[in-house]
Amino acid sequence: MMSLRAPVEYILQLSGDPLLLKGAERSARRAQVLRRLERLTREIPVLYDTRRALCEHYAVQFLRLEEAGTPIGANDLWIACHALSENATLITHNLREFQRIQGLRVEDWVD
């Protein structure tokens, strides 16, 4: 796993934590992944965001994707729009979905 680089501030979106846990539970390396996830969630605060900017990004992106016939999952859309509302880079291994979001910066840290 990459080390967190200062002075960038990282946050973990509320719905991201359960999704990461679900993935860890399914992993062939469950114990190792759970330990890494526990360390990650100690270092990165969980942000509970219900501000208007998040909802506006959601509405715009949802309609754009729907009209293009390229929707993404509801949880992924909330996660992406949260990153947009915070002007943050989204760290994900799911580039296929998240690269469809206009204006979203994504990075894949999986080796």
PDB file as gemmi writes it, atoms N, CA and C in Angstrom:
CRYST1    1.000    1.000    1.000  90.00  90.00  90.00 P 1                      
ATOM      1  N   MET A   1       0.844  -1.168   0.000  1.00  0.00           N  
ATOM      2  CA  MET A   1       0.000   0.000   0.000  1.00  0.00           C  
ATOM      3  C   MET A   1       0.893   1.235   0.000  1.00  0.00           C  
ATOM      4  N   MET A   2       0.501   2.243  -0.745  1.00  0.00           N  
ATOM      5  CA  MET A   2       1.275   3.480  -0.775  1.00  0.00           C  
ATOM      6  C   MET A   2       1.201   4.169   0.575  1.00  0.00           C  
ATOM      7  N   SER A   3       2.247   4.867   0.915  1.00  0.00           N  
ATOM      8  CA  SER A   3       2.200   5.654   2.145  1.00  0.00           C  
ATOM      9  C   SER A   3       1.460   6.955   1.862  1.00  0.00           C  
ATOM     10  N   LEU A   4       0.795   7.468   2.878  1.00  0.00           N  
ATOM     11  CA  LEU A   4       0.081   8.724   2.724  1.00  0.00           C  
ATOM     12  C   LEU A   4       1.094   9.849   2.628  1.00  0.00           C  
ATOM     13  N   ARG A   5       0.875  10.732   1.693  1.00  0.00           N  
ATOM     14  CA  ARG A   5       1.832  11.798   1.423  1.00  0.00           C  
ATOM     15  C   ARG A   5       1.348  13.106   2.026  1.00  0.00           C  
ATOM     16  N   ALA A   6       2.175  13.748   2.824  1.00  0.00           N  
ATOM     17  CA  ALA A   6       1.847  15.064   3.378  1.00  0.00           C  
ATOM     18  C   ALA A   6       2.168  16.102   2.313  1.00  0.00           C  
ATOM     19  N   PRO A   7       1.596  17.276   2.321  1.00  0.00           N  
ATOM     20  CA  PRO A   7       0.581  17.799   3.221  1.00  0.00           C  
ATOM     21  C   PRO A   7      -0.840  17.581   2.723  1.00  0.00           C  
ATOM     22  N   VAL A   8      -1.050  16.680   1.787  1.00  0.00           N  
ATOM     23  CA  VAL A   8      -2.386  16.420   1.272  1.00  0.00           C  
ATOM     24  C   VAL A   8      -3.269  15.877   2.384  1.00  0.00           C  
ATOM     25  N   GLU A   9      -4.512  16.355   2.425  1.00  0.00           N  
ATOM     26  CA  GLU A   9      -5.459  15.861   3.419  1.00  0.00           C  
ATOM     27  C   GLU A   9      -6.327  14.790   2.773  1.00  0.00           C  
ATOM     28  N   TYR A  10      -6.483  13.671   3.447  1.00  0.00           N  
ATOM     29  CA  TYR A  10      -7.294  12.568   2.960  1.00  0.00           C  
ATOM     30  C   TYR A  10      -8.520  12.428   3.841  1.00  0.00           C  
ATOM     31  N   ILE A  11      -9.619  11.999   3.230  1.00  0.00           N  
ATOM     32  CA  ILE A  11     -10.831  11.700   3.990  1.00  0.00           C  
ATOM     33  C   ILE A  11     -11.403  10.397   3.466  1.00  0.00           C  
ATOM     34  N   LEU A  12     -12.153   9.719   4.298  1.00  0.00           N  
ATOM     35  CA  LEU A  12     -12.858   8.512   3.899  1.00  0.00           C  
ATOM     36  C   LEU A  12     -14.339   8.829   3.956  1.00  0.00           C  
ATOM     37  N   GLN A  13     -15.007   8.710   2.838  1.00  0.00           N  
ATOM     38  CA  GLN A  13     -16.424   9.031   2.770  1.00  0.00           C  
ATOM     39  C   GLN A  13     -17.217   7.966   3.512  1.00  0.00           C  
ATOM     40  N   LEU A  14     -18.303   8.368   4.154  1.00  0.00           N  
ATOM     41  CA  LEU A  14     -19.092   7.477   5.003  1.00  0.00           C  
ATOM     42  C   LEU A  14     -19.415   6.153   4.327  1.00  0.00           C  
ATOM     43  N   SER A  15     -19.912   6.172   3.104  1.00  0.00           N  
ATOM     44  CA  SER A  15     -20.286   4.907   2.466  1.00  0.00           C  
ATOM     45  C   SER A  15     -19.068   4.113   2.019  1.00  0.00           C  
ATOM     46  N   GLY A  16     -17.896   4.734   1.984  1.00  0.00           N  
ATOM     47  CA  GLY A  16     -16.690   4.013   1.592  1.00  0.00           C  
ATOM     48  C   GLY A  16     -16.255   2.982   2.604  1.00  0.00           C  
ATOM     49  N   ASP A  17     -16.427   3.272   3.886  1.00  0.00           N  
ATOM     50  CA  ASP A  17     -15.996   2.354   4.939  1.00  0.00           C  
ATOM     51  C   ASP A  17     -16.701   1.001   4.839  1.00  0.00           C  
ATOM     52  N   PRO A  18     -18.038   0.942   4.779  1.00  0.00           N  
ATOM     53  CA  PRO A  18     -18.678  -0.374   4.653  1.00  0.00           C  
ATOM     54  C   PRO A  18     -18.335  -1.086   3.349  1.00  0.00           C  
ATOM     55  N   LEU A  19     -18.139  -0.346   2.273  1.00  0.00           N  
ATOM     56  CA  LEU A  19     -17.776  -0.981   1.006  1.00  0.00           C  
ATOM     57  C   LEU A  19     -16.389  -1.600   1.085  1.00  0.00           C  
ATOM     58  N   LEU A  20     -15.462  -0.914   1.736  1.00  0.00           N  
ATOM     59  CA  LEU A  20     -14.125  -1.477   1.924  1.00  0.00           C  
ATOM     60  C   LEU A  20     -14.184  -2.721   2.807  1.00  0.00           C  
ATOM     61  N   LEU A  21     -14.986  -2.666   3.857  1.00  0.00           N  
ATOM     62  CA  LEU A  21     -15.136  -3.832   4.741  1.00  0.00           C  
ATOM     63  C   LEU A  21     -15.730  -5.019   3.993  1.00  0.00           C  
ATOM     64  N   LYS A  22     -16.715  -4.764   3.159  1.00  0.00           N  
ATOM     65  CA  LYS A  22     -17.328  -5.840   2.374  1.00  0.00           C  
ATOM     66  C   LYS A  22     -16.283  -6.491   1.474  1.00  0.00           C  
ATOM     67  N   GLY A  23     -15.463  -5.671   0.828  1.00  0.00           N  
ATOM     68  CA  GLY A  23     -14.402  -6.208  -0.018  1.00  0.00           C  
ATOM     69  C   GLY A  23     -13.385  -7.004   0.771  1.00  0.00           C  
ATOM     70  N   ALA A  24     -13.051  -6.525   1.965  1.00  0.00           N  
ATOM     71  CA  ALA A  24     -12.098  -7.239   2.822  1.00  0.00           C  
ATOM     72  C   ALA A  24     -12.644  -8.597   3.232  1.00  0.00           C  
ATOM     73  N   GLU A  25     -13.914  -8.645   3.564  1.00  0.00           N  
ATOM     74  CA  GLU A  25     -14.533  -9.913   3.974  1.00  0.00           C  
ATOM     75  C   GLU A  25     -14.499 -10.943   2.853  1.00  0.00           C  
ATOM     76  N   ARG A  26     -14.549 -10.496   1.617  1.00  0.00           N  
ATOM     77  CA  ARG A  26     -14.539 -11.408   0.466  1.00  0.00           C  
ATOM     78  C   ARG A  26     -13.128 -11.798   0.033  1.00  0.00           C  
ATOM     79  N   SER A  27     -12.137 -11.127   0.556  1.00  0.00           N  
ATOM     80  CA  SER A  27     -10.762 -11.317   0.106  1.00  0.00           C  
ATOM     81  C   SER A  27     -10.214 -12.685   0.503  1.00  0.00           C  
ATOM     82  N   ALA A  28      -9.381 -13.245  -0.367  1.00  0.00           N  
ATOM     83  CA  ALA A  28      -8.681 -14.489  -0.041  1.00  0.00           C  
ATOM     84  C   ALA A  28      -7.664 -14.247   1.072  1.00  0.00           C  
ATOM     85  N   ARG A  29      -7.243 -12.991   1.230  1.00  0.00           N  
ATOM     86  CA  ARG A  29      -6.306 -12.601   2.295  1.00  0.00           C  
ATOM     87  C   ARG A  29      -7.048 -11.779   3.351  1.00  0.00           C  
ATOM     88  N   ARG A  30      -8.181 -12.268   3.791  1.00  0.00           N  
ATOM     89  CA  ARG A  30      -9.103 -11.537   4.666  1.00  0.00           C  
ATOM     90  C   ARG A  30      -8.412 -10.897   5.865  1.00  0.00           C  
ATOM     91  N   ALA A  31      -7.665 -11.667   6.638  1.00  0.00           N  
ATOM     92  CA  ALA A  31      -7.040 -11.146   7.861  1.00  0.00           C  
ATOM     93  C   ALA A  31      -6.069 -10.009   7.540  1.00  0.00           C  
ATOM     94  N   GLN A  32      -5.246 -10.196   6.523  1.00  0.00           N  
ATOM     95  CA  GLN A  32      -4.278  -9.167   6.138  1.00  0.00           C  
ATOM     96  C   GLN A  32      -4.992  -7.895   5.668  1.00  0.00           C  
ATOM     97  N   VAL A  33      -6.003  -8.058   4.849  1.00  0.00           N  
ATOM     98  CA  VAL A  33      -6.728  -6.896   4.325  1.00  0.00           C  
ATOM     99  C   VAL A  33      -7.463  -6.169   5.443  1.00  0.00           C  
ATOM    100  N   LEU A  34      -8.064  -6.912   6.374  1.00  0.00           N  
ATOM    101  CA  LEU A  34      -8.751  -6.275   7.502  1.00  0.00           C  
ATOM    102  C   LEU A  34      -7.779  -5.484   8.377  1.00  0.00           C  
ATOM    103  N   ARG A  35      -6.583  -6.011   8.604  1.00  0.00           N  
ATOM    104  CA  ARG A  35      -5.575  -5.277   9.386  1.00  0.00           C  
ATOM    105  C   ARG A  35      -5.176  -3.978   8.685  1.00  0.00           C  
ATOM    106  N   ARG A  36      -4.957  -4.064   7.380  1.00  0.00           N  
ATOM    107  CA  ARG A  36      -4.587  -2.866   6.621  1.00  0.00           C  
ATOM    108  C   ARG A  36      -5.721  -1.843   6.625  1.00  0.00           C  
ATOM    109  N   LEU A  37      -6.934  -2.338   6.501  1.00  0.00           N  
ATOM    110  CA  LEU A  37      -8.091  -1.445   6.511  1.00  0.00           C  
ATOM    111  C   LEU A  37      -8.252  -0.779   7.874  1.00  0.00           C  
ATOM    112  N   GLU A  38      -8.019  -1.534   8.932  1.00  0.00           N  
ATOM    113  CA  GLU A  38      -8.100  -0.959  10.279  1.00  0.00           C  
ATOM    114  C   GLU A  38      -7.067   0.155  10.438  1.00  0.00           C  
ATOM    115  N   ARG A  39      -5.852  -0.083   9.948  1.00  0.00           N  
ATOM    116  CA  ARG A  39      -4.812   0.944  10.026  1.00  0.00           C  
ATOM    117  C   ARG A  39      -5.202   2.171   9.201  1.00  0.00           C  
ATOM    118  N   LEU A  40      -5.724   1.936   8.023  1.00  0.00           N  
ATOM    119  CA  LEU A  40      -6.141   3.028   7.147  1.00  0.00           C  
ATOM    120  C   LEU A  40      -7.229   3.880   7.797  1.00  0.00           C  
ATOM    121  N   THR A  41      -8.228   3.245   8.392  1.00  0.00           N  
ATOM    122  CA  THR A  41      -9.333   4.000   8.981  1.00  0.00           C  
ATOM    123  C   THR A  41      -8.935   4.693  10.280  1.00  0.00           C  
ATOM    124  N   ARG A  42      -7.841   4.277  10.899  1.00  0.00           N  
ATOM    125  CA  ARG A  42      -7.318   5.028  12.053  1.00  0.00           C  
ATOM    126  C   ARG A  42      -6.623   6.301  11.587  1.00  0.00           C  
ATOM    127  N   GLU A  43      -6.005   6.247  10.409  1.00  0.00           N  
ATOM    128  CA  GLU A  43      -5.223   7.371   9.895  1.00  0.00           C  
ATOM    129  C   GLU A  43      -6.051   8.384   9.110  1.00  0.00           C  
ATOM    130  N   ILE A  44      -7.156   7.938   8.530  1.00  0.00           N  
ATOM    131  CA  ILE A  44      -7.965   8.808   7.675  1.00  0.00           C  
ATOM    132  C   ILE A  44      -9.331   9.003   8.318  1.00  0.00           C  
ATOM    133  N   PRO A  45      -9.708  10.239   8.608  1.00  0.00           N  
ATOM    134  CA  PRO A  45     -11.008  10.469   9.234  1.00  0.00           C  
ATOM    135  C   PRO A  45     -12.160  10.181   8.275  1.00  0.00           C  
ATOM    136  N   VAL A  46     -13.282   9.737   8.834  1.00  0.00           N  
ATOM    137  CA  VAL A  46     -14.504   9.533   8.057  1.00  0.00           C  
ATOM    138  C   VAL A  46     -15.259  10.852   8.050  1.00  0.00           C  
ATOM    139  N   LEU A  47     -15.667  11.301   6.882  1.00  0.00           N  
ATOM    140  CA  LEU A  47     -16.374  12.564   6.751  1.00  0.00           C  
ATOM    141  C   LEU A  47     -17.834  12.292   6.425  1.00  0.00           C  
ATOM    142  N   TYR A  48     -18.717  12.857   7.204  1.00  0.00           N  
ATOM    143  CA  TYR A  48     -20.155  12.744   6.986  1.00  0.00           C  
ATOM    144  C   TYR A  48     -20.598  14.024   6.292  1.00  0.00           C  
ATOM    145  N   ASP A  49     -20.895  13.948   5.017  1.00  0.00           N  
ATOM    146  CA  ASP A  49     -21.171  15.150   4.236  1.00  0.00           C  
ATOM    147  C   ASP A  49     -22.565  15.096   3.632  1.00  0.00           C  
ATOM    148  N   THR A  50     -23.404  16.033   3.998  1.00  0.00           N  
ATOM    149  CA  THR A  50     -24.737  16.124   3.391  1.00  0.00           C  
ATOM    150  C   THR A  50     -24.980  17.538   2.879  1.00  0.00           C  
ATOM    151  N   ARG A  51     -23.921  18.243   2.584  1.00  0.00           N  
ATOM    152  CA  ARG A  51     -24.059  19.615   2.111  1.00  0.00           C  
ATOM    153  C   ARG A  51     -24.709  19.674   0.737  1.00  0.00           C  
ATOM    154  N   ARG A  52     -25.218  20.834   0.424  1.00  0.00           N  
ATOM    155  CA  ARG A  52     -25.913  21.064  -0.843  1.00  0.00           C  
ATOM    156  C   ARG A  52     -25.015  20.760  -2.045  1.00  0.00           C  
ATOM    157  N   ALA A  53     -23.735  21.109  -1.972  1.00  0.00           N  
ATOM    158  CA  ALA A  53     -22.832  20.876  -3.107  1.00  0.00           C  
ATOM    159  C   ALA A  53     -22.798  19.401  -3.495  1.00  0.00           C  
ATOM    160  N   LEU A  54     -22.787  18.527  -2.507  1.00  0.00           N  
ATOM    161  CA  LEU A  54     -22.791  17.090  -2.775  1.00  0.00           C  
ATOM    162  C   LEU A  54     -24.047  16.703  -3.546  1.00  0.00           C  
ATOM    163  N   CYS A  55     -25.193  17.181  -3.085  1.00  0.00           N  
ATOM    164  CA  CYS A  55     -26.470  16.852  -3.731  1.00  0.00           C  
ATOM    165  C   CYS A  55     -26.545  17.425  -5.143  1.00  0.00           C  
ATOM    166  N   GLU A  56     -26.014  18.621  -5.336  1.00  0.00           N  
ATOM    167  CA  GLU A  56     -26.014  19.220  -6.675  1.00  0.00           C  
ATOM    168  C   GLU A  56     -25.138  18.417  -7.633  1.00  0.00           C  
ATOM    169  N   HIS A  57     -23.959  18.024  -7.188  1.00  0.00           N  
ATOM    170  CA  HIS A  57     -23.096  17.184  -8.030  1.00  0.00           C  
ATOM    171  C   HIS A  57     -23.813  15.881  -8.378  1.00  0.00           C  
ATOM    172  N   TYR A  58     -24.484  15.288  -7.392  1.00  0.00           N  
ATOM    173  CA  TYR A  58     -25.187  14.031  -7.624  1.00  0.00           C  
ATOM    174  C   TYR A  58     -26.243  14.201  -8.714  1.00  0.00           C  
ATOM    175  N   ALA A  59     -27.058  15.238  -8.601  1.00  0.00           N  
ATOM    176  CA  ALA A  59     -28.134  15.452  -9.571  1.00  0.00           C  
ATOM    177  C   ALA A  59     -27.581  15.651 -10.981  1.00  0.00           C  
ATOM    178  N   VAL A  60     -26.565  16.476 -11.108  1.00  0.00           N  
ATOM    179  CA  VAL A  60     -25.982  16.767 -12.420  1.00  0.00           C  
ATOM    180  C   VAL A  60     -25.348  15.514 -13.021  1.00  0.00           C  
ATOM    181  N   GLN A  61     -24.539  14.816 -12.248  1.00  0.00           N  
ATOM    182  CA  GLN A  61     -23.854  13.626 -12.759  1.00  0.00           C  
ATOM    183  C   GLN A  61     -24.841  12.502 -13.073  1.00  0.00           C  
ATOM    184  N   PHE A  62     -25.842  12.310 -12.207  1.00  0.00           N  
ATOM    185  CA  PHE A  62     -26.843  11.269 -12.435  1.00  0.00           C  
ATOM    186  C   PHE A  62     -27.534  11.491 -13.778  1.00  0.00           C  
ATOM    187  N   LEU A  63     -28.013  12.719 -14.004  1.00  0.00           N  
ATOM    188  CA  LEU A  63     -28.716  13.009 -15.258  1.00  0.00           C  
ATOM    189  C   LEU A  63     -27.796  12.874 -16.464  1.00  0.00           C  
ATOM    190  N   ARG A  64     -26.563  13.340 -16.342  1.00  0.00           N  
ATOM    191  CA  ARG A  64     -25.622  13.243 -17.456  1.00  0.00           C  
ATOM    192  C   ARG A  64     -25.356  11.782 -17.820  1.00  0.00           C  
ATOM    193  N   LEU A  65     -25.118  10.951 -16.813  1.00  0.00           N  
ATOM    194  CA  LEU A  65     -24.849   9.530 -17.061  1.00  0.00           C  
ATOM    195  C   LEU A  65     -26.080   8.811 -17.596  1.00  0.00           C  
ATOM    196  N   GLU A  66     -27.237   9.139 -17.038  1.00  0.00           N  
ATOM    197  CA  GLU A  66     -28.484   8.513 -17.496  1.00  0.00           C  
ATOM    198  C   GLU A  66     -28.756   8.860 -18.958  1.00  0.00           C  
ATOM    199  N   GLU A  67     -28.617  10.130 -19.313  1.00  0.00           N  
ATOM    200  CA  GLU A  67     -28.857  10.556 -20.692  1.00  0.00           C  
ATOM    201  C   GLU A  67     -27.861   9.931 -21.665  1.00  0.00           C  
ATOM    202  N   ALA A  68     -26.646   9.674 -21.210  1.00  0.00           N  
ATOM    203  CA  ALA A  68     -25.625   9.046 -22.056  1.00  0.00           C  
ATOM    204  C   ALA A  68     -25.792   7.531 -22.120  1.00  0.00           C  
ATOM    205  N   GLY A  69     -26.676   6.981 -21.276  1.00  0.00           N  
ATOM    206  CA  GLY A  69     -26.862   5.534 -21.234  1.00  0.00           C  
ATOM    207  C   GLY A  69     -25.709   4.805 -20.574  1.00  0.00           C  
ATOM    208  N   THR A  70     -24.982   5.506 -19.685  1.00  0.00           N  
ATOM    209  CA  THR A  70     -23.816   4.919 -19.019  1.00  0.00           C  
ATOM    210  C   THR A  70     -23.880   5.104 -17.504  1.00  0.00           C  
ATOM    211  N   PRO A  71     -24.969   4.702 -16.868  1.00  0.00           N  
ATOM    212  CA  PRO A  71     -25.079   4.916 -15.416  1.00  0.00           C  
ATOM    213  C   PRO A  71     -24.050   4.083 -14.652  1.00  0.00           C  
ATOM    214  N   ILE A  72     -23.779   4.525 -13.426  1.00  0.00           N  
ATOM    215  CA  ILE A  72     -22.942   3.743 -12.518  1.00  0.00           C  
ATOM    216  C   ILE A  72     -23.772   3.438 -11.281  1.00  0.00           C  
ATOM    217  N   GLY A  73     -23.279   2.559 -10.423  1.00  0.00           N  
ATOM    218  CA  GLY A  73     -24.004   2.181  -9.217  1.00  0.00           C  
ATOM    219  C   GLY A  73     -24.262   3.373  -8.310  1.00  0.00           C  
ATOM    220  N   ALA A  74     -25.361   3.304  -7.570  1.00  0.00           N  
ATOM    221  CA  ALA A  74     -25.768   4.411  -6.701  1.00  0.00           C  
ATOM    222  C   ALA A  74     -24.696   4.753  -5.669  1.00  0.00           C  
ATOM    223  N   ASN A  75     -24.121   3.742  -5.024  1.00  0.00           N  
ATOM    224  CA  ASN A  75     -23.075   4.020  -4.027  1.00  0.00           C  
ATOM    225  C   ASN A  75     -21.861   4.675  -4.668  1.00  0.00           C  
ATOM    226  N   ASP A  76     -21.453   4.173  -5.831  1.00  0.00           N  
ATOM    227  CA  ASP A  76     -20.306   4.761  -6.519  1.00  0.00           C  
ATOM    228  C   ASP A  76     -20.579   6.210  -6.904  1.00  0.00           C  
ATOM    229  N   LEU A  77     -21.806   6.503  -7.310  1.00  0.00           N  
ATOM    230  CA  LEU A  77     -22.135   7.875  -7.681  1.00  0.00           C  
ATOM    231  C   LEU A  77     -22.068   8.806  -6.474  1.00  0.00           C  
ATOM    232  N   TRP A  78     -22.572   8.357  -5.321  1.00  0.00           N  
ATOM    233  CA  TRP A  78     -22.471   9.171  -4.102  1.00  0.00           C  
ATOM    234  C   TRP A  78     -21.010   9.408  -3.726  1.00  0.00           C  
ATOM    235  N   ILE A  79     -20.205   8.363  -3.806  1.00  0.00           N  
ATOM    236  CA  ILE A  79     -18.783   8.480  -3.466  1.00  0.00           C  
ATOM    237  C   ILE A  79     -18.101   9.483  -4.400  1.00  0.00           C  
ATOM    238  N   ALA A  80     -18.348   9.354  -5.693  1.00  0.00           N  
ATOM    239  CA  ALA A  80     -17.740  10.258  -6.669  1.00  0.00           C  
ATOM    240  C   ALA A  80     -18.168  11.702  -6.433  1.00  0.00           C  
ATOM    241  N   CYS A  81     -19.444  11.900  -6.165  1.00  0.00           N  
ATOM    242  CA  CYS A  81     -19.952  13.258  -5.972  1.00  0.00           C  
ATOM    243  C   CYS A  81     -19.459  13.857  -4.665  1.00  0.00           C  
ATOM    244  N   HIS A  82     -19.226  13.018  -3.679  1.00  0.00           N  
ATOM    245  CA  HIS A  82     -18.634  13.517  -2.440  1.00  0.00           C  
ATOM    246  C   HIS A  82     -17.226  14.037  -2.728  1.00  0.00           C  
ATOM    247  N   ALA A  83     -16.445  13.276  -3.481  1.00  0.00           N  
ATOM    248  CA  ALA A  83     -15.095  13.723  -3.842  1.00  0.00           C  
ATOM    249  C   ALA A  83     -15.158  15.029  -4.639  1.00  0.00           C  
ATOM    250  N   LEU A  84     -16.101  15.121  -5.574  1.00  0.00           N  
ATOM    251  CA  LEU A  84     -16.254  16.360  -6.335  1.00  0.00           C  
ATOM    252  C   LEU A  84     -16.585  17.539  -5.426  1.00  0.00           C  
ATOM    253  N   SER A  85     -17.486  17.320  -4.467  1.00  0.00           N  
ATOM    254  CA  SER A  85     -17.908  18.419  -3.587  1.00  0.00           C  
ATOM    255  C   SER A  85     -16.779  18.898  -2.686  1.00  0.00           C  
ATOM    256  N   GLU A  86     -15.800  18.027  -2.429  1.00  0.00           N  
ATOM    257  CA  GLU A  86     -14.644  18.389  -1.604  1.00  0.00           C  
ATOM    258  C   GLU A  86     -13.437  18.784  -2.456  1.00  0.00           C  
ATOM    259  N   ASN A  87     -13.610  18.773  -3.793  1.00  0.00           N  
ATOM    260  CA  ASN A  87     -12.504  19.022  -4.718  1.00  0.00           C  
ATOM    261  C   ASN A  87     -11.332  18.087  -4.405  1.00  0.00           C  
ATOM    262  N   ALA A  88     -11.664  16.823  -4.159  1.00  0.00           N  
ATOM    263  CA  ALA A  88     -10.688  15.817  -3.739  1.00  0.00           C  
ATOM    264  C   ALA A  88     -10.399  14.841  -4.876  1.00  0.00           C  
ATOM    265  N   THR A  89      -9.261  14.178  -4.779  1.00  0.00           N  
ATOM    266  CA  THR A  89      -8.927  13.082  -5.682  1.00  0.00           C  
ATOM    267  C   THR A  89      -9.447  11.799  -5.066  1.00  0.00           C  
ATOM    268  N   LEU A  90     -10.145  11.000  -5.854  1.00  0.00           N  
ATOM    269  CA  LEU A  90     -10.697   9.736  -5.381  1.00  0.00           C  
ATOM    270  C   LEU A  90      -9.677   8.625  -5.606  1.00  0.00           C  
ATOM    271  N   ILE A  91      -9.334   7.911  -4.545  1.00  0.00           N  
ATOM    272  CA  ILE A  91      -8.427   6.776  -4.631  1.00  0.00           C  
ATOM    273  C   ILE A  91      -9.287   5.530  -4.784  1.00  0.00           C  
ATOM    274  N   THR A  92      -9.131   4.830  -5.905  1.00  0.00           N  
ATOM    275  CA  THR A  92      -9.977   3.673  -6.195  1.00  0.00           C  
ATOM    276  C   THR A  92      -9.263   2.732  -7.157  1.00  0.00           C  
ATOM    277  N   HIS A  93      -9.650   1.475  -7.109  1.00  0.00           N  
ATOM    278  CA  HIS A  93      -9.179   0.504  -8.097  1.00  0.00           C  
ATOM    279  C   HIS A  93     -10.236   0.329  -9.192  1.00  0.00           C  
ATOM    280  N   ASN A  94     -11.389   0.973  -9.004  1.00  0.00           N  
ATOM    281  CA  ASN A  94     -12.508   0.859  -9.934  1.00  0.00           C  
ATOM    282  C   ASN A  94     -12.503   2.030 -10.923  1.00  0.00           C  
ATOM    283  N   LEU A  95     -11.480   2.116 -11.714  1.00  0.00           N  
ATOM    284  CA  LEU A  95     -11.371   3.221 -12.663  1.00  0.00           C  
ATOM    285  C   LEU A  95     -12.454   3.166 -13.733  1.00  0.00           C  
ATOM    286  N   ARG A  96     -12.869   1.971 -14.110  1.00  0.00           N  
ATOM    287  CA  ARG A  96     -13.872   1.812 -15.171  1.00  0.00           C  
ATOM    288  C   ARG A  96     -15.131   2.617 -14.872  1.00  0.00           C  
ATOM    289  N   GLU A  97     -15.606   2.573 -13.640  1.00  0.00           N  
ATOM    290  CA  GLU A  97     -16.815   3.306 -13.260  1.00  0.00           C  
ATOM    291  C   GLU A  97     -16.520   4.788 -13.054  1.00  0.00           C  
ATOM    292  N   PHE A  98     -15.511   5.074 -12.252  1.00  0.00           N  
ATOM    293  CA  PHE A  98     -15.305   6.444 -11.799  1.00  0.00           C  
ATOM    294  C   PHE A  98     -14.758   7.373 -12.876  1.00  0.00           C  
ATOM    295  N   GLN A  99     -14.118   6.844 -13.906  1.00  0.00           N  
ATOM    296  CA  GLN A  99     -13.626   7.713 -14.971  1.00  0.00           C  
ATOM    297  C   GLN A  99     -14.756   8.286 -15.817  1.00  0.00           C  
ATOM    298  N   ARG A 100     -15.967   7.800 -15.634  1.00  0.00           N  
ATOM    299  CA  ARG A 100     -17.122   8.345 -16.355  1.00  0.00           C  
ATOM    300  C   ARG A 100     -17.652   9.632 -15.732  1.00  0.00           C  
ATOM    301  N   ILE A 101     -17.164   9.976 -14.558  1.00  0.00           N  
ATOM    302  CA  ILE A 101     -17.658  11.152 -13.843  1.00  0.00           C  
ATOM    303  C   ILE A 101     -16.868  12.378 -14.292  1.00  0.00           C  
ATOM    304  N   GLN A 102     -17.559  13.330 -14.907  1.00  0.00           N  
ATOM    305  CA  GLN A 102     -16.907  14.545 -15.399  1.00  0.00           C  
ATOM    306  C   GLN A 102     -16.296  15.344 -14.259  1.00  0.00           C  
ATOM    307  N   GLY A 103     -15.036  15.716 -14.436  1.00  0.00           N  
ATOM    308  CA  GLY A 103     -14.369  16.571 -13.468  1.00  0.00           C  
ATOM    309  C   GLY A 103     -13.765  15.852 -12.278  1.00  0.00           C  
ATOM    310  N   LEU A 104     -13.976  14.542 -12.171  1.00  0.00           N  
ATOM    311  CA  LEU A 104     -13.467  13.785 -11.025  1.00  0.00           C  
ATOM    312  C   LEU A 104     -12.023  13.352 -11.280  1.00  0.00           C  
ATOM    313  N   ARG A 105     -11.164  13.635 -10.319  1.00  0.00           N  
ATOM    314  CA  ARG A 105      -9.778  13.154 -10.377  1.00  0.00           C  
ATOM    315  C   ARG A 105      -9.718  11.809  -9.655  1.00  0.00           C  
ATOM    316  N   VAL A 106      -9.144  10.803 -10.316  1.00  0.00           N  
ATOM    317  CA  VAL A 106      -9.035   9.476  -9.711  1.00  0.00           C  
ATOM    318  C   VAL A 106      -7.597   8.987  -9.785  1.00  0.00           C  
ATOM    319  N   GLU A 107      -7.216   8.206  -8.784  1.00  0.00           N  
ATOM    320  CA  GLU A 107      -5.915   7.539  -8.759  1.00  0.00           C  
ATOM    321  C   GLU A 107      -6.136   6.100  -8.321  1.00  0.00           C  
ATOM    322  N   ASP A 108      -5.366   5.189  -8.913  1.00  0.00           N  
ATOM    323  CA  ASP A 108      -5.402   3.773  -8.541  1.00  0.00           C  
ATOM    324  C   ASP A 108      -4.091   3.453  -7.841  1.00  0.00           C  
ATOM    325  N   TRP A 109      -4.173   3.090  -6.571  1.00  0.00           N  
ATOM    326  CA  TRP A 109      -2.976   2.789  -5.788  1.00  0.00           C  
ATOM    327  C   TRP A 109      -2.701   1.291  -5.698  1.00  0.00           C  
ATOM    328  N   VAL A 110      -3.497   0.473  -6.344  1.00  0.00           N  
ATOM    329  CA  VAL A 110      -3.303  -0.976  -6.284  1.00  0.00           C  
ATOM    330  C   VAL A 110      -2.167  -1.349  -7.225  1.00  0.00           C  
ATOM    331  N   ASP A 111      -1.230  -2.112  -6.694  1.00  0.00           N  
ATOM    332  CA  ASP A 111      -0.071  -2.538  -7.510  1.00  0.00           C  
ATOM    333  C   ASP A 111      -0.453  -3.674  -8.417  1.00  0.00           C  
TER     334      ASP A 111                                                      
END                                                                             
